[in-house]
Amino acid sequence: MAILMTDGFEDSEFRRPLAALRDAGADVRIVTLDEKQIKGWSDGDWTDPIEADAFVSDVSADDFDALVLPGGVMNPDTLRQDEDAVKFVRDFFDERKPVAAICHAPWLLIEAGVVRGRKMTSYDSVKTDLINAGAEWEDSEVVVDQGLVTSRNPDDLDAFCSKLVEEVAEGVHSDQHA
């Protein structure tokens, strides 16, 4: 399992899925851009730094069974500007592996060109971006579409984590597509 994130990730959208995956027995690695220590965002302030396990430029989707993309505004906005991060995300779809994105993280999915025709949700301010990119947006706490799990915000983390663990346990989805 990979969790791809950089500075400005929403702390709860990282920690809760991480705990749910580890409780389910998953080996989870934190993948980031180019700094080993990254800081999250919680209640209007920076969190203590956490140590990443790998740089996105040094790994591939082949190394992992699934991908989690926490939100926050800064985190996905920075990631979607990085060629390696965008390719990493796209490769999970090409390999039909489960991907979970919450809050603003669908911005990265838009950049990777993997949302057209997909049923999705997101933070409300990302709704128009998803619709313009061809997604079928709905206002639900969690939406699952052939291995793609999306949720709106930290209030939806219980449903998000439950579906994330379920989709990861199912493994490769033959109908997962970009």
SETOR-938689 format. One line per field, with one value per atom (N, C-alpha, C): atom name; x, y, z; residue number from 1; residue in three letters. Coordinates in steps of 0.001 Angstrom, whole numbers. Atoms other than C-alpha are relative to their C-alpha. Layout:
BEGIN
atome <- c(CA/...)
c1 <- c(X/...)
c2 <- c(Y/...)
c3 <- c(Z/...)
num <- c(NUM/...)
residu <- c(ALA/...)
***
This chain:
BEGIN
atome <- c(N/CA/C/N/CA/C/N/CA/C/N/CA/C/N/CA/C/N/CA/C/N/CA/C/N/CA/C/N/CA/C/N/CA/C/N/CA/C/N/CA/C/N/CA/C/N/CA/C/N/CA/C/N/CA/C/N/CA/C/N/CA/C/N/CA/C/N/CA/C/N/CA/C/N/CA/C/N/CA/C/N/CA/C/N/CA/C/N/CA/C/N/CA/C/N/CA/C/N/CA/C/N/CA/C/N/CA/C/N/CA/C/N/CA/C/N/CA/C/N/CA/C/N/CA/C/N/CA/C/N/CA/C/N/CA/C/N/CA/C/N/CA/C/N/CA/C/N/CA/C/N/CA/C/N/CA/C/N/CA/C/N/CA/C/N/CA/C/N/CA/C/N/CA/C/N/CA/C/N/CA/C/N/CA/C/N/CA/C/N/CA/C/N/CA/C/N/CA/C/N/CA/C/N/CA/C/N/CA/C/N/CA/C/N/CA/C/N/CA/C/N/CA/C/N/CA/C/N/CA/C/N/CA/C/N/CA/C/N/CA/C/N/CA/C/N/CA/C/N/CA/C/N/CA/C/N/CA/C/N/CA/C/N/CA/C/N/CA/C/N/CA/C/N/CA/C/N/CA/C/N/CA/C/N/CA/C/N/CA/C/N/CA/C/N/CA/C/N/CA/C/N/CA/C/N/CA/C/N/CA/C/N/CA/C/N/CA/C/N/CA/C/N/CA/C/N/CA/C/N/CA/C/N/CA/C/N/CA/C/N/CA/C/N/CA/C/N/CA/C/N/CA/C/N/CA/C/N/CA/C/N/CA/C/N/CA/C/N/CA/C/N/CA/C/N/CA/C/N/CA/C/N/CA/C/N/CA/C/N/CA/C/N/CA/C/N/CA/C/N/CA/C/N/CA/C/N/CA/C/N/CA/C/N/CA/C/N/CA/C/N/CA/C/N/CA/C/N/CA/C/N/CA/C/N/CA/C/N/CA/C/N/CA/C/N/CA/C/N/CA/C/N/CA/C/N/CA/C/N/CA/C/N/CA/C/N/CA/C/N/CA/C/N/CA/C/N/CA/C/N/CA/C/N/CA/C/N/CA/C/N/CA/C/N/CA/C/N/CA/C/N/CA/C/N/CA/C/N/CA/C/N/CA/C/N/CA/C/N/CA/C/N/CA/C/N/CA/C/N/CA/C/N/CA/C/N/CA/C/N/CA/C/N/CA/C/N/CA/C/N/CA/C/N/CA/C/N/CA/C/N/CA/C/N/CA/C/N/CA/C/N/CA/C/N/CA/C/N/CA/C/N/CA/C/N/CA/C/N/CA/C/N/CA/C/N/CA/C/N/CA/C/N/CA/C/N/CA/C/N/CA/C/N/CA/C/N/CA/C/N/CA/C)
c1 <- c(832/0/870/-688/1168/-976/722/-36/891/-760/1125/-437/325/1342/1259/-1095/3470/-466/359/3457/-1410/1334/-28/-1114/1056/-1869/-886/921/-4952/338/-522/-3659/-972/965/-6852/-230/218/-7202/1203/-1144/-3776/-51/-124/-3837/-1121/1115/-7292/77/-166/-6846/1239/-1204/-3315/-312/350/-4659/-937/949/-7535/711/-737/-5187/928/-901/-2647/-787/853/-5440/-472/425/-6468/1184/-1176/-2892/821/-731/-1656/1366/-1317/1986/-95/228/1749/1292/-1181/4506/-431/285/4432/952/-763/5560/-200/75/6389/890/-734/8162/1515/-1451/11653/537/-441/11791/-421/317/11981/-988/934/10114/-1043/1089/6710/-937/903/4169/-1432/1416/429/-620/771/-2264/-1158/1082/-4708/-484/609/-7082/715/-590/-5426/1461/-1418/-1843/756/-863/1084/122/-223/1548/1503/-1394/4811/365/-394/6828/-84/-48/6506/1034/-1044/9118/-627/457/8339/901/-753/9444/712/-557/10174/-369/302/10306/-735/804/7792/868/-890/10652/761/-753/12154/-875/911/9056/-922/995/6393/-1257/1252/2808/188/-290/4237/397/-482/5646/-1116/1088/2197/-1282/1295/-1258/-1098/1037/-3249/612/-471/-2952/-1056/863/-4422/528/-338/-4492/-759/649/-5223/-208/270/-6627/788/-628/-5934/76/-57/-5675/1405/-1379/-1891/555/-555/-1043/-313/259/-2889/346/-357/-2261/1478/-1432/1493/252/-230/1346/-392/469/-609/936/-981/2266/1283/-1199/4801/-226/126/5258/54/-133/6376/-1247/1194/3389/-1191/1120/906/127/-211/2436/-244/192/2472/-1489/1449/-1270/-603/547/-2096/335/-415/-149/-851/892/-2398/-1274/1196/-5365/314/-397/-3510/144/-178/-2758/-1257/1314/-6404/0/-121/-5430/-894/847/-7615/703/-468/-7229/-1080/929/-8827/461/-316/-8982/-1091/967/-10637/246/-56/-11420/460/-549/-9276/898/-896/-7221/-451/373/-9342/624/-744/-7457/1124/-1098/-4573/-530/610/-6889/-386/317/-8067/1262/-1271/-4452/512/-440/-3752/-906/887/-6643/-788/639/-8495/-1436/1327/-11892/-1159/1087/-13881/-880/958/-17021/-69/-27/-16281/-1009/861/-18799/905/-915/-17113/-679/330/-17484/1304/-1188/-15102/-454/324/-14909/-821/940/-17642/680/-649/-15220/706/-635/-13739/-1063/1118/-17176/48/15/-17071/1210/-1204/-13505/-219/253/-14562/-1022/1021/-17672/605/-641/-15639/983/-931/-13166/-739/784/-16027/-482/470/-16776/-1492/1381/-20287/54/-164/-20229/-1288/1160/-22582/389/-214/-22947/-321/147/-22433/1248/-1164/-20151/1100/-991/-18424/-625/424/-18681/1065/-914/-17137/-351/188/-16678/1156/-978/-14776/1402/-1301/-11968/435/-290/-11999/-932/757/-13100/235/-135/-13825/-943/812/-15150/187/63/-15918/961/-737/-14116/226/-281/-12924/-1244/1228/-16537/-393/345/-16769/1028/-1106/-13685/-423/432/-15568/-412/458/-17292/1161/-1146/-14132/934/-927/-11914/-605/667/-14457/39/-3/-14769/1421/-1404/-11016/504/-455/-10260/-683/754/-12977/569/-505/-11657/1415/-1366/-8053/-45/125/-9110/-444/454/-10820/1128/-1158/-7530/-265/108/-7258/-1457/1364/-10520/62/-113/-10864/-658/670/-13178/568/-667/-10903/614/-520/-9918/345/-360/-8402/-1053)
c2 <- c(-1186/0/1242/-1289/3488/1097/-1247/6772/1087/-1047/9577/1354/-1313/12999/845/-933/16070/1040/-1016/19141/534/-561/20413/-1025/1009/17084/217/-66/17031/-1154/998/15195/-1152/1066/13270/-897/775/12161/-886/903/10554/-1012/873/9159/-1032/953/7549/-1125/1108/5608/-848/740/4651/-1007/887/3212/-1119/1012/1409/-1063/950/-175/-876/787/-1230/-961/889/-2643/-1198/1080/-4723/-854/800/-6044/475/-510/-3888/558/-626/-2900/1313/-1311/848/792/-848/3075/1394/-1398/6863/433/-424/8177/1503/-1447/11835/473/-568/14177/-5/-114/15230/393/-283/15884/-1174/1162/12978/337/-395/14933/936/-832/16372/335/-472/18302/30/-64/17981/1273/-1155/20498/-496/407/20209/1198/-1091/22759/1329/-1290/25680/160/-106/24838/-1223/1093/22670/-1061/1100/19263/-226/410/17776/-763/696/16402/-1519/1459/12768/-403/517/10680/-813/764/9454/-1214/1226/6000/-4/53/6695/1261/-1086/9313/-575/483/8992/-282/216/9207/-1330/1240/6008/-1253/1137/3768/-49/102/2527/-667/640/1310/-1505/1442/-2210/-404/282/-1942/-93/-134/-1560/-654/600/-3151/1035/-1023/80/1353/-1365/3854/802/-930/6359/1413/-1401/10097/862/-916/12305/1364/-1325/15753/1085/-1254/19159/794/-808/22047/9/-137/22428/-1300/1302/18722/-408/426/17732/1070/-1054/21130/-85/171/20558/-1285/1291/16885/15/21/17569/751/-706/19753/-807/826/16930/-1167/1022/14674/-1425/1341/11653/-379/282/11933/-303/211/12199/-1353/1307/9192/-1142/1008/7203/-288/162/7801/-687/568/7022/-1489/1399/3764/-935/831/2465/-330/232/2866/-943/887/1231/-1438/1343/-1725/-500/372/-1803/-234/139/-1431/1015/-930/203/1330/-1349/3966/673/-725/6054/1446/-1427/9867/722/-726/12210/1502/-1448/15921/651/-655/17899/-920/918/14845/-319/243/14320/970/-868/17292/-783/803/14865/-1024/948/12344/686/-774/15047/183/-224/15857/-1285/1294/12150/-486/353/12006/-1281/1279/9192/135/-187/10675/-64/-31/10747/-1248/1086/8653/-694/631/7778/663/-526/8178/367/-501/10296/1021/-1133/12719/670/-769/15288/1110/-1232/18418/843/-716/20707/925/-948/23228/-686/754/20470/-554/540/19484/441/-508/21732/-490/500/20668/-1444/1398/17007/-112/23/17625/444/-485/19620/-1007/1038/16714/-1278/1130/14311/-984/903/12722/213/-92/12003/221/-376/13866/-194/74/13091/394/-472/14500/-1135/1142/11337/-113/97/10496/-861/822/7822/-504/536/6757/-999/1033/3541/-304/291/2964/-888/964/-202/207/-116/138/1413/-1398/3941/436/-437/5196/1492/-1436/8896/417/-586/10917/1497/-1463/14562/707/-770/15569/-865/803/14432/-552/522/14015/-1360/1248/11074/-1106/949/9221/-1405/1353/6312/-785/670/5452/-191/66/6211/-1147/1046/3946/-1389/1294/1127/-485/378/1140/-180/141/1618/-1393/1319/-1519/-1094/975/-3422/-110/6/-2417/-556/530/-3187/-1518/1443/-6640/-710/589/-7259/-79/29/-6514/642/-548/-5838/-57/-99/-4713/-18/133/-5893/1143/-1118/-2974/1357/-1263/-325/547/-575/2077/1452/-1417/5419/780)
c3 <- c(0/0/0/24/-839/399/-244/588/-583/676/-1708/557/-547/-97/136/-235/466/1013/-982/2717/-243/81/3490/-92/-7/3581/1226/-1138/5817/927/-920/8880/256/-292/9700/-1213/1227/6063/-333/68/6389/1142/-1176/9933/118/-147/9932/-1036/960/6646/303/-362/7733/1107/-1116/10999/-453/477/9248/-834/846/6719/839/-859/9342/882/-795/11529/-820/896/8509/-459/314/8208/-1182/1170/5321/394/-107/4933/-771/608/4256/-36/159/2897/-418/321/2737/-1108/1175/-639/-174/143/-1236/-1147/1128/-3645/204/-70/-2596/1370/-1369/1162/870/-830/3612/1116/-1050/6290/-590/496/5469/1160/-1050/7523/-515/306/7586/536/-415/8321/852/-883/11222/801/-767/12743/-205/332/10969/342/-337/11890/-518/450/10809/1080/-937/12411/150/-99/13605/-1263/1227/10678/161/40/9689/-1043/883/7933/-1125/1158/4419/-189/252/3334/-1343/1356/-333/-769/934/-3053/-1196/1124/-5880/-1230/1142/-8392/92/-208/-6913/75/-112/-6842/-1217/1065/-9228/548/-410/-9011/137/-103/-9507/1417/-1350/-5960/1044/-970/-4332/-503/328/-4211/-180/47/-3838/348/-218/-3479/756/-725/-999/-226/218/-1713/1001/-945/1318/-657/533/692/696/-362/2070/-1292/1228/-370/-582/483/-609/-563/356/-848/-1449/1376/-4060/-1029/941/-5635/-357/277/-5300/-777/654/-6312/-1470/1395/-9518/-944/822/-10725/-189/56/-10385/-969/1041/-13438/555/-573/-11393/799/-808/-9028/-903/929/-11913/-687/643/-13683/982/-1052/-10430/180/-152/-10002/-1220/1242/-13639/-121/104/-13431/857/-815/-10630/-763/807/-12947/-1163/1096/-15842/481/-564/-13547/713/-538/-12341/1510/-1451/-8682/703/-746/-6020/284/-296/-5551/841/-857/-2789/137/-62/-2806/773/-822/-333/-88/-114/-162/-1308/1189/-2658/-840/715/-3739/-1422/1397/-6891/-1016/917/-8365/-669/539/-8800/-995/933/-10485/-1301/1207/-12894/-827/704/-13771/-647/541/-14319/-1132/1112/-16795/228/-308/-15012/512/-583/-14072/-999/985/-17331/122/-87/-16962/1348/-1326/-13320/928/-1062/-10480/1169/-1022/-7813/898/-841/-4949/406/-395/-3466/934/-695/-1400/-967/853/-2716/-1014/916/-4257/-1173/1089/-6474/-963/781/-7842/-1469/1367/-10930/-788/674/-11756/-459/360/-11705/-1125/1056/-13794/-1329/1235/-16340/-576/465/-16519/-417/483/-17311/1042/-1058/-13942/248/-457/-12701/1511/-1395/-9370/769/-877/-6497/1414/-1364/-2999/970/-901/-920/852/-888/1992/-594/689/-88/-1299/1301/-3734/-433/485/-5077/-1449/1418/-8803/-467/514/-9802/576/-650/-7267/316/-321/-7094/1124/-1175/-3658/180/-253/-3124/1121/-1064/-177/14/42/537/945/-1007/3748/1245/-1199/7204/699/-611/8373/-570/690/5934/221/-126/7176/419/-369/8772/-1240/1225/5480/-980/907/3472/376/-455/5575/-162/145/5543/-1451/1420/1743/-526/386/1310/348/-439/3329/-835/799/1423/-1419/1384/-2021/-72/-36/-1079/160/-208/145/-1281/1268/-3220/-1026/895/-5012/-1346/1348/-8729/-457/518/-10322/-1526/1456/-13897/-743/663/-14686/387/-337/-13123/-1283/1250/-15876/179/-3/-16614/-769)
num <- c(1/1/1/2/2/2/3/3/3/4/4/4/5/5/5/6/6/6/7/7/7/8/8/8/9/9/9/10/10/10/11/11/11/12/12/12/13/13/13/14/14/14/15/15/15/16/16/16/17/17/17/18/18/18/19/19/19/20/20/20/21/21/21/22/22/22/23/23/23/24/24/24/25/25/25/26/26/26/27/27/27/28/28/28/29/29/29/30/30/30/31/31/31/32/32/32/33/33/33/34/34/34/35/35/35/36/36/36/37/37/37/38/38/38/39/39/39/40/40/40/41/41/41/42/42/42/43/43/43/44/44/44/45/45/45/46/46/46/47/47/47/48/48/48/49/49/49/50/50/50/51/51/51/52/52/52/53/53/53/54/54/54/55/55/55/56/56/56/57/57/57/58/58/58/59/59/59/60/60/60/61/61/61/62/62/62/63/63/63/64/64/64/65/65/65/66/66/66/67/67/67/68/68/68/69/69/69/70/70/70/71/71/71/72/72/72/73/73/73/74/74/74/75/75/75/76/76/76/77/77/77/78/78/78/79/79/79/80/80/80/81/81/81/82/82/82/83/83/83/84/84/84/85/85/85/86/86/86/87/87/87/88/88/88/89/89/89/90/90/90/91/91/91/92/92/92/93/93/93/94/94/94/95/95/95/96/96/96/97/97/97/98/98/98/99/99/99/100/100/100/101/101/101/102/102/102/103/103/103/104/104/104/105/105/105/106/106/106/107/107/107/108/108/108/109/109/109/110/110/110/111/111/111/112/112/112/113/113/113/114/114/114/115/115/115/116/116/116/117/117/117/118/118/118/119/119/119/120/120/120/121/121/121/122/122/122/123/123/123/124/124/124/125/125/125/126/126/126/127/127/127/128/128/128/129/129/129/130/130/130/131/131/131/132/132/132/133/133/133/134/134/134/135/135/135/136/136/136/137/137/137/138/138/138/139/139/139/140/140/140/141/141/141/142/142/142/143/143/143/144/144/144/145/145/145/146/146/146/147/147/147/148/148/148/149/149/149/150/150/150/151/151/151/152/152/152/153/153/153/154/154/154/155/155/155/156/156/156/157/157/157/158/158/158/159/159/159/160/160/160/161/161/161/162/162/162/163/163/163/164/164/164/165/165/165/166/166/166/167/167/167/168/168/168/169/169/169/170/170/170/171/171/171/172/172/172/173/173/173/174/174/174/175/175/175/176/176/176/177/177/177/178/178/178)
residu <- c(MET/MET/MET/ALA/ALA/ALA/ILE/ILE/ILE/LEU/LEU/LEU/MET/MET/MET/THR/THR/THR/ASP/ASP/ASP/GLY/GLY/GLY/PHE/PHE/PHE/GLU/GLU/GLU/ASP/ASP/ASP/SER/SER/SER/GLU/GLU/GLU/PHE/PHE/PHE/ARG/ARG/ARG/ARG/ARG/ARG/PRO/PRO/PRO/LEU/LEU/LEU/ALA/ALA/ALA/ALA/ALA/ALA/LEU/LEU/LEU/ARG/ARG/ARG/ASP/ASP/ASP/ALA/ALA/ALA/GLY/GLY/GLY/ALA/ALA/ALA/ASP/ASP/ASP/VAL/VAL/VAL/ARG/ARG/ARG/ILE/ILE/ILE/VAL/VAL/VAL/THR/THR/THR/LEU/LEU/LEU/ASP/ASP/ASP/GLU/GLU/GLU/LYS/LYS/LYS/GLN/GLN/GLN/ILE/ILE/ILE/LYS/LYS/LYS/GLY/GLY/GLY/TRP/TRP/TRP/SER/SER/SER/ASP/ASP/ASP/GLY/GLY/GLY/ASP/ASP/ASP/TRP/TRP/TRP/THR/THR/THR/ASP/ASP/ASP/PRO/PRO/PRO/ILE/ILE/ILE/GLU/GLU/GLU/ALA/ALA/ALA/ASP/ASP/ASP/ALA/ALA/ALA/PHE/PHE/PHE/VAL/VAL/VAL/SER/SER/SER/ASP/ASP/ASP/VAL/VAL/VAL/SER/SER/SER/ALA/ALA/ALA/ASP/ASP/ASP/ASP/ASP/ASP/PHE/PHE/PHE/ASP/ASP/ASP/ALA/ALA/ALA/LEU/LEU/LEU/VAL/VAL/VAL/LEU/LEU/LEU/PRO/PRO/PRO/GLY/GLY/GLY/GLY/GLY/GLY/VAL/VAL/VAL/MET/MET/MET/ASN/ASN/ASN/PRO/PRO/PRO/ASP/ASP/ASP/THR/THR/THR/LEU/LEU/LEU/ARG/ARG/ARG/GLN/GLN/GLN/ASP/ASP/ASP/GLU/GLU/GLU/ASP/ASP/ASP/ALA/ALA/ALA/VAL/VAL/VAL/LYS/LYS/LYS/PHE/PHE/PHE/VAL/VAL/VAL/ARG/ARG/ARG/ASP/ASP/ASP/PHE/PHE/PHE/PHE/PHE/PHE/ASP/ASP/ASP/GLU/GLU/GLU/ARG/ARG/ARG/LYS/LYS/LYS/PRO/PRO/PRO/VAL/VAL/VAL/ALA/ALA/ALA/ALA/ALA/ALA/ILE/ILE/ILE/CYS/CYS/CYS/HIS/HIS/HIS/ALA/ALA/ALA/PRO/PRO/PRO/TRP/TRP/TRP/LEU/LEU/LEU/LEU/LEU/LEU/ILE/ILE/ILE/GLU/GLU/GLU/ALA/ALA/ALA/GLY/GLY/GLY/VAL/VAL/VAL/VAL/VAL/VAL/ARG/ARG/ARG/GLY/GLY/GLY/ARG/ARG/ARG/LYS/LYS/LYS/MET/MET/MET/THR/THR/THR/SER/SER/SER/TYR/TYR/TYR/ASP/ASP/ASP/SER/SER/SER/VAL/VAL/VAL/LYS/LYS/LYS/THR/THR/THR/ASP/ASP/ASP/LEU/LEU/LEU/ILE/ILE/ILE/ASN/ASN/ASN/ALA/ALA/ALA/GLY/GLY/GLY/ALA/ALA/ALA/GLU/GLU/GLU/TRP/TRP/TRP/GLU/GLU/GLU/ASP/ASP/ASP/SER/SER/SER/GLU/GLU/GLU/VAL/VAL/VAL/VAL/VAL/VAL/VAL/VAL/VAL/ASP/ASP/ASP/GLN/GLN/GLN/GLY/GLY/GLY/LEU/LEU/LEU/VAL/VAL/VAL/THR/THR/THR/SER/SER/SER/ARG/ARG/ARG/ASN/ASN/ASN/PRO/PRO/PRO/ASP/ASP/ASP/ASP/ASP/ASP/LEU/LEU/LEU/ASP/ASP/ASP/ALA/ALA/ALA/PHE/PHE/PHE/CYS/CYS/CYS/SER/SER/SER/LYS/LYS/LYS/LEU/LEU/LEU/VAL/VAL/VAL/GLU/GLU/GLU/GLU/GLU/GLU/VAL/VAL/VAL/ALA/ALA/ALA/GLU/GLU/GLU/GLY/GLY/GLY/VAL/VAL/VAL/HIS/HIS/HIS/SER/SER/SER/ASP/ASP/ASP/GLN/GLN/GLN/HIS/HIS/HIS/ALA/ALA/ALA)
***
